Amino acid sequence: MNVALIGRYLGAFGLLLLLSSPATLFFTSGSPVATAVKAGVGLVLVGVCVATNLQAFGNASARRSSLHLVRSALIVAGALVALVVVNLVASRHNTRWDLTHGKLHSLAPQTVATLEALPEPVHAYGFMPPTHASYPLVEELFQRYQAQAPGRFTYTLKDPRRAPDLAAKYQLKEGQATVVLVRGEGPEASHTTLNVVSEQDLTNALIKLNAVGTQHVYFVTGHGEWPLAKDEAAPDDPGATMSELRRQLLQEGYAAEALYLTGATDVPRDAALLVIAGARVRVSQPEVDVLRRYLAQGGRVLYFADAGLRDGLDDLLAEYGVLLDEGVVADSQFNSGNPYVVQSAFYSAHDIVRPLKQRGLNVELPTARSLSLLRQGLAEGVRVEPLVHTSQNGWVETKPEENAVPSDGEKMGQLTLAAAITRDTKDVPERRFDQARLVVVGDSELLLDPNWGHEPNRNLVMNALGWATNQVAKVTLRPPDRDVSTISLDPTAMSHLRFITTDLLPLTLMGMGLAIWLTRRNQ
C-alpha cells in the first residue's frame, strides 16, 4: 500500500474541506459548528498529507505533483463556491415551477383574481404562537398571497399572549389560532375573522370582506326539492341535502334562503337569483306565472332537472329554448364505470365553462337528462347557448332498468347536458335587470353533499351562479380541496437538511471525483 499516495488523496480532500468552509458559514447551513468541524477536519487531513509525504517534498517531481494537486483542489473549491453563489442568486431571483399533484403550491385562479381585484389594501393578522402546528403553513400561505399582490396584501404573525390589546380588540379565544383580515385604517376599517386557515377559507374571507352588499339566493321549495339543511334530510338518505352548497354560498358572500311560491304574487325584490333543484311535485299554474313574470322582468334562475320527474315547468322552459328529453343520458365510453354516470370535458366556448375547458376538467353527472335546444316558439329576445355535451357515444336510454345499450328510436350522438339562456329586458317596465339569465342543467344530484366534493362540478355550479348574477370575478376555478402532503420542519432540522443537500453531498461527490482523477493520473 502506497502510504504517500493515500496521504495525497486525504490532503486533496482536506484542502477541499478547508477551502469550502467559508461557503458553509455564509451560504449553506450558516452553522459556526459545522464550519469549524469542516475546517478542523480539513487541516488534519492536510497535516496527514504533509506527514506522509515529508521526504518526497524534496523531490522535484513530487513537488510538481503536490503543486498540481493543490491547484486541482483550488479549482474544485472555486467551482463549489461558484455553484453556491449561483444557487444563492437563483434563490433570490427565481422562477417557480409547481410540479406537485394538484398544484399544492400554486394559487388558484379565483385567488389570483380576488387579490388583483382588491379595492384597497388588506392586512392579515395571524394570531398564533410560533410553536403552533399551523404556524409554518399559515406563514407560507401568507407569503404566497403577498408575493401575488405586493402592496395590496400584507401580513403580520403575532403571538396573542404578547399582543393583549389586539387580542382584546378582536375578541380572540385563548389557545385558538385565529386569522383576522383588516381592510382600511382607523375607525373606517372593517375586518373579518376565520379560525380554519386554508387557501379556500382565506380567499372566501377576502371575497366577503370586500363584497358590496349581500346577494340573496332563494331556493324554491314546497315541491319536494332537495333540502338545504342536514336536519331536513330523509332518514333513509341522510346525504340527500344541499348543505355543502349552502355553506359554499355563505363563504362566497351570498345569503341562501328558502322561498315558498305558493300564495306568492311576486319574487322578492332583493332576489339576485332563484334556484330550482329537483322538484318532485308539479309546480302549480299560479307559481309558474310568478316565475314567468320574474324572468320577463330580467330575473335570474338556475334550474336543475331530474330523470323521471315532471315538475310542470316544461312550457316555461320551452319559451326559453329548452326541451328536456325523456329518459336517462348514457355514454358507453366516457363514464365512471356506470354508463349512466356520465363524465364530460366537452364544453362550448361560453364564459361559464371556459375555465373548466382550459384545464381539461371532467364534470360528472349521475342520471342526467339531455336537453334539446329549440329555435322556434321562443319568447322575444331569447338566445340559447349550450354549455356541456356528452361525447359522440352518448344516447338517451328510455328503459334504463332493462338495458344499457342504444336501441332503435332512442336519441343518439353528442347530447347537450347544460345550457345558458339570455333575454334582453332593458326596455321592460319595472325590470329587475337589463338581461334575464337562465341556466338549465340536466341533473340536480351534483348539488348533493356526497357529490359536492367533485371540484369540476362545484366550479360548474358556482360559475353558473356567478354568471347568472353578473359577477364576472366569480366565474373562475376555486381553490381545490387539496390533500396536504407536507411535513413541518423546525429551523434546526431545516439547517441540517440544507447542510446535507447543498454542502455535504456535493462536497462528497467532488471528493470522489477528485480521488478517481488522481488515481487515474498516478497509474
C-alpha positions, 0 to 999 in steps of 0.5 A: 500500500502506497502510504504517500499516495493515500496521504495525497488523496486525504490532503486533496480532500482536506484542502477541499474541506478547508477551502469550502468552509467559508461557503458553509458559514455564509451560504449553506447551513450558516452553522459556526459548528459545522464550519469549524468541524469542516475546517478542523477536519480539513487541516488534519487531513492536510497535516496527514498529507504533509506527514506522509509525504515529508521526504518526497517534498524534496523531490522535484517531481513530487513537488510538481505533483503536490503543486498540481494537486493543490491547484486541482483542489483550488479549482474544485473549491472555486467551482463549489463556491461558484455553484453556491453563489449561483444557487444563492442568486437563483434563490433570490431571483427565481422562477417557480415551477409547481410540479406537485399533484394538484398544484399544492403550491400554486394559487388558484385562479379565483385567488389570483383574481380576488387579490388583483381585484382588491379595492384597497389594501388588506392586512392579515393578522395571524394570531398564533404562537410560533410553536403552533402546528399551523404556524409554518403553513399559515406563514407560507400561505401568507407569503404566497398571497403577498408575493401575488399582490405586493402592496395590496396584501400584507401580513403580520404573525403575532403571538396573542399572549404578547399582543393583549390589546389586539387580542382584546380588540378582536375578541380572540379565544385563548389557545385558538389560532385565529386569522383576522383580515383588516381592510382600511385604517382607523375607525373606517376599517372593517375586518373579518375573522376565520379560525380554519386557515386554508387557501379556500377559507382565506380567499372566501374571507377576502371575497366577503370582506370586500363584497358590496352588499349581500346577494340573496339566493332563494331556493324554491321549495314546497315541491319536494326539492332537495333540502338545504339543511342536514336536519331536513334530510330523509332518514333513509338518505341522510346525504340527500341535502344541499348543505355543502352548497349552502355553506359554499354560498355563505363563504362566497358572500351570498345569503341562501334562503328558502322561498315558498311560491305558493300564495306568492304574487311576486319574487322578492325584490332583493332576489339576485337569483332563484334556484330550482333543484329537483322538484318532485311535485308539479309546480302549480299554474299560479307559481309558474306565472310568478316565475314567468313574470320574474324572468320577463322582468330580467330575473335570474334562475338556475334550474336543475332537472331530474330523470323521471320527474315532471315538475310542470315547468316544461312550457316555461322552459320551452319559451326559453329554448329548452326541451328536456328529453325523456329518459336517462343520458348514457355514454358507453365510453366516457363514464365512471364505470356506470354508463349512466354516470356520465363524465364530460370535458366537452364544453362550448366556448361560453364564459361559464365553462371556459375555465373548466375547458382550459384545464381539461376538467371532467364534470360528472353527472349521475342520471342526467337528462339531455336537453334539446335546444329549440329555435322556434316558439321562443319568447322575444329576445331569447338566445340559447347557448349550450354549455356541456355535451356528452361525447359522440357515444352518448344516447338517451336510454328510455328503459334504463332498468332493462338495458344499457345499450342504444336501441332503435328510436332512442336519441343518439350522438353528442347530447347537450347536458347544460345550457345558458339562456339570455333575454334582453329586458332593458326596455321592460317596465319595472325590470329587475335587470337589463338581461334575464339569465337562465341556466338549465342543467340536466341533473340536480344530484351534483348539488348533493353533499356526497357529490359536492366534493367533485371540484369540476362540478362545484366550479360548474355550479358556482360559475353558473351562479356567478354568471347568472348574477353578473359577477364576472370575478366569480366565474373562475376555478376555486381553490381545490380541496387539496390533500396536504402532503407536507411535513413541518420542519423546525429551523434546526432540522431545516439547517441540517437538511440544507447542510446535507443537500447543498454542502455535504453531498456535493462536497462528497461527490467532488471528493470522489471525483477528485480521488478517481482523477488522481488515481487515474493520473498516478497509474 
